Amino acid sequence: MEINIGLPWPPSTNHYWRHGIVAGKPRIFLGKKGKDFRAEVLRQCQIMRIGGLRLTGRLAVTLTLSPPTRAKCDLANYEKSTIDALQVAKVYVDDSQIDDLRLIRGPVVKGGRVDVKISVIPPTP
């Protein structure tokens, strides 16, 4: 089985999580950009009818990240938010299922974009 889906440009890990004080204790929580991105990923997954699919087994995931500008960017800063959002959309049970993860820099695209390919890795005998 193979799934292909196009998603909007994710927030950087630096903007996905926020730090704050709750009841006098330091906490880390999902920021507005993270919440908005997760909601959009869920919406796109529902449209493609892959939200709630809950793939099991070992997975191979390829992310082709097409940034919105030519500015330098560390692709790894955008990987985690995308992988987490797909887990929240229940495309797979847990991101620990991913054995093969590839990040590819795509061409610059207005607004940015991430093309995701998820494949189930056949079990080895």
Order of alpha helices (4+ residues) and beta strands (2+ residues): beta-alpha-beta-beta-alpha-beta-alpha-beta-beta
